Amino acid sequence: MPARGFEFFVALRYLVAPRKQAGVSVITVFSMLAVALGVIALIVAMAITNGFRNTLQDKLLGATPHVVVMEKEPSTGIEDWRELSKKFAALPGVKSAAPALYGPVMFTGPLQAAGGYVKGILPPDQAEVPEALRRLKSGAFKDWKEVNGYPPIILGWRLAQRTGMLAGSILRVMSPQGEMTPLGTKMVEYRFRVAGTFDSGFYDFDNQWAFTSLEAVQKVLSLPDVVNAVEMNIANIYTAGATAKQAEALAGPKLGATHWIEQNKQFLSALRMERVVTFIVIGMLLMIAALNIFTSLVMAVMEKQRDIAILIAMGATQPQVSRIFILQGVLIGIAGTAVGVLAGHLVCFLANRYRWIELDDAVYSISFIPFEPRAIDTLWIVAVALAISFFATIYPARAASRIAPAVALRYE
């Protein structure tokens, strides 16, 4: 039998064969279960942080553009928005660039009045449809036409629910800015036809925002042919910072550019910190598993002193004896890690599919905790678990290799 095969055979026999001391085998089983629980906990915890980050990020990007160019100091608005939109659309990696004009208004429906924001955009045949409006809950863009003098408007479904508006209903909109007259500011009410409702999945956005034509918002806000933002969507969302710098260079000194990472910097930093803290705290379970492996091997060495002495007397070298116990500990780690990986992914699948943990979307912006395990996370969790299992074997293995046959067999 080759040397390495001999070491593996003996390690496996020590691991699965019945023992004189039942406590040793019990500790071995608990060692494997501790490794499995540590791996399960890490996989589930990382899946939760990934799910939160990805879901909230998707919802944020569905409600906000990737890059926005605005006035550094609000004044009369962006007048040359047509030329700027063409320049920005030509930048590398930019999929679309379109103007937007938005402001606070009061929506009045049959149930109640509600404050919110109206956003003016170009019609679908002139610009890319915003991500939020690709998730229509009711209505369709074929209704994006003025009917009987009423411009179309698409409401967030929660806003429509609050105000009691249905598709086809007439909605009254009033701007706090009013209309300038020789006698002062006059509050004017504008009427829109509800063409549909959208569901971005982001609570605040669905609860406060509405979309209509750019010209209609200019009229409501009593503004000329200007916008207050030019919005861009890009192919690679993680190059938003570089694209924002390029856009700002083209925009001129009065305009500045920001991007979604900068706008949500605190939120994204909090998620990264939560991920690190979660790994550190739950990683302590693997340390406990390592301690169990260490205890199991120490007791195994004490129990097998006679066997070890016989092996050395028959010609086994100290490195071979050491490797026997290293393999024994690593096999415990491999078995526990394999069980943990399978069980962890099964828990994530079931929890995500059946939505085990529901949330208040008014608080968390999502209705349940998503579980999204990633292959890269599983790989480094497996690597960490096996590395900890290996390091736990070093001292017991060295202790086993230093047993003197004459001393161990003195009273045999």
PyMOL commands that set and color helices and strands:
alter all, ss='L'
color gray80, all
select helices_A, chain A and resi 3-16+22-63+81-89+131-134+141-143+157-163+203-208+214-220+237-251+260-263+265-303+305-313+318-353+361-364+375-391+394-401+405-408
alter helices_A, ss='H'
color red, helices_A
select strands_A, chain A and resi 67-71+94-108+113-121+136-139+152-156+170-174+179-181+184-186+189-198+209-213+229-234+255-259
alter strands_A, ss='S'
color yellow, strands_A
deselect
rebuild
show_as cartoon
